[in-house]
């Protein structure tokens, strides 16, 4: 294999790991605790150049919850969605996670930086500093009047998904269903439409990965920015509600948008199972399909590290090296490899992190 390329990634849930282990965060981040997909030493060794770090407010766990792991490994399945979480309950959790990201920057002593523009991300890549974009996966922490959106923007927020599957005051997400179509309910609320316009005005990227089809259509009709799905795959290969139909991919291409290929097994495997006992052949099929519909300039990676089960041949961030070897064996050459690994995401940030006042 030729020299590996640095990877800028569209999605991870590392902040959720820190939220759940507050007394161990130095060990988890700075030295690695032998668990999870990401930590600073492994990122540096694997050439992880940066990515979107998600603020995600977990739902309360019910005592009578079904075994979701088992259900997702035995399709067909249709998992119940948690109830809406109000901003009063979500804001303290989201602020804590934003604080964890800021602590990571300080603790890394120059090896990690929160970036607020594509220019800053490029500078980090040139210097060998890991670049972080603050992302919000589900806008539960944002009040309907959008005051908190401005506060989080001041903290560094540059990307937001109106929903993480469960409903919010802004819209509705897709349930975890296989097989299924993303046309699962109503679209954006009036508050959701205000959110789209305000994100355009502030230069905050809108992530469509968990939105249902009606919400996707509403964003496409309202937004003046490119359409972006940070961690989604092709419905034509794996018919999960979470994956994008060819019609949606065509709309993303027309807007000069971007899709990050999700490494989650349930969105890669044609049979919809969660098991990690799979080769990388389905991933390559998804990649080929996305490139065929979006072109070579609008596809990258959206790993979902620390938020999903990944194929055995990837595992955690160390799997970026064998992944590049598999892509090379698949016939992906140097220029396209660079685009997939980081150049396409940098160009998408150039197009997306632009204030567009209405």
Secondary structure, DSSP 8 states (H G I E B T S, - for coil): ------EEEEEE-HHHHHHHTGGGHHIIIII--S-SS--HHHHHHHTEEEEEEEE-------TT---HHHHHTSSSEE--------HHHHHHHHHHHHHHHHHHHHHTTTSEEE-SSHHHHHHHHHHT-EEEEEEEES-TTS-TT-HHHHHHHHHTEEEEES-SSS-BTTB-B---EES--S--S----HHHHHHHHHHHHHT-EEB-TTB-HHHHHHHHHH-SS--EESS--BTTTS-BTTSB-HHHHHHHHHTT-EEEE--BHHHHSTT----S---SHHHHHHHHHHHHHH-TTSEEE---BTTS-B-TTT-STTHHHHHHHHHHHTT--HHHHHIIIIIHHHHHHHHHS-----
